Amino acid sequence: MTWEGADDPLASLEAVWITGEAIRNEIAKAVVGQEDVIEHLLIGLLSGGHVLLEGVPGTAKTLMVKALALSVGCEFKRVQMTPDLMPSDILGVSIYDRAADRFTLRKGPVFTNLLLADEINRAPAKTQAALLEAMEEGVVTIDGEDHRLSPPFMVCATQNPIEHEGTYMLPEAQLDRFMFKVLVPYPPEAVEAQMLQRHHQGFDPRRLGDLGLSPKADGHTIESCRIALRDVQVHDDVARYVLAIVRGTRERQFLSLGGSPRASAVLLMASKARAALHRRTFVTPDDVKAMAKPTLRHRVLLEPEAELDGLTPDRVIDGIVSQIPVPR
C-alpha cells in the first residue's frame, strides 16, 4: 500500500487509518485485550517514536512487540539485556580481515527496523547509552565512522517495575528518547478468561508463526504514514493547550524536573497520530489528554517528599491537566 505524493491529504490520512486498523487486527490474532498498549505501539511506529513498556512479567509485553513485528513485515531483532552486556554487543564491532587487509564491520542487532530491548534496565549505563545516538538520530558511530540505520527504525523496550536486584535505573537522557512510557496492567477478568480459553485450545505464544500473522504494511508504507501525519490539522488553541500542559509540569511544586521543549513536540506529534488512527483530520483536546500521561510520566521527576506522601507522576499530571481550561 503506497500513496506517496498523493494530491489529496484526506486520502493519505484515510490510508493511515486503514494501515493502523489492519495492523491492529493482525496483532489481535496473538494478543487478547491490551488495546490501549497496542494503540500506543502503533502511534509510536507511525510517528517515528520509541516506546518503553513497563509491567510485571507475564503481561504480554514481549508478545505484543513480536506480533507487531510480524504484522508490519520489517526486519526485527531482539536483545536480552543483561548486566554483562557490552555496547559492542548491540552496535557491532570492526574486525580485521587479513585476506582483504582491511577492517570490516560486523553489525550488531541495532541494525534493524524494529529492535526489542528486553528488560532494558538490566543493562549497565554504558550499554544503555549505546542506544542514545541510534534512537535520536538514526545513526551509529563505531570507531569514529558513522553508519546510518535503515528507516523506519523503532526501539521497543521492556522493564519490570518491581524487580530491583541486578537492575540499573534508566537515566533521564535515556528516558527522554522514548516517546512513551506505557504502563502494562493486568488484564480484566473477562479478558484473562478469554486468554485461558485460547491456551486451552492450543495457543502457544512461542509459535506465533502458527497463527498465520501476515505483514499488513512494509517499511515504505510506514514512512508514507509518517509523511501523511503532517497533514493532520492543529488549531492554534489546541497547540496552546499542549504548551500549557507541558509548561505546567515545570511550575508544579511537587516536581523537581518538568517536561522539556522536546516533550511539547512529542506530545503534539503523538496527538496528531492518535487523531489519524481515530479517523480524524484534526487534533482534539481529548487527543492531547489521552497522550499526556504516557508522554510525560517518564519526563518529570517527583520531589522526594512528594514520593513519600504517595504521589505519582500520573497523579500530578492529572492535576495539571484538570486545572488548564480546555479549548473549544
Secondary structure, DSSP 8 states (H G I E B T S, - for coil): ---TT-S-HHHHHHHHHHHHHHHHHHHTTT--S-HHHHHHHHHHHHHT--EEEE--TTSSHHHHHHHHHHHHTS-EEEEE--TT--HHHHHEEEEEETTTTEEEEEE-TTSSSEEEEETGGGS-HHHHHTTHHHHHHSEEEETTEEEE--SS-EEEEEE-SS--TT-----HHHHHT-SEEEE-----HHHHHHHHHHHHTT--TT-GGGGT---S--HHHHHHHHHHGGGSB--HHHHHHHHHHHHHHHH-TTEEE---HHHHHHHHHHHHHHHHHTT-SB--HHHHHHHHHHHHTTT-EE-HHHHHTT--HHHHHHHHHHHS----
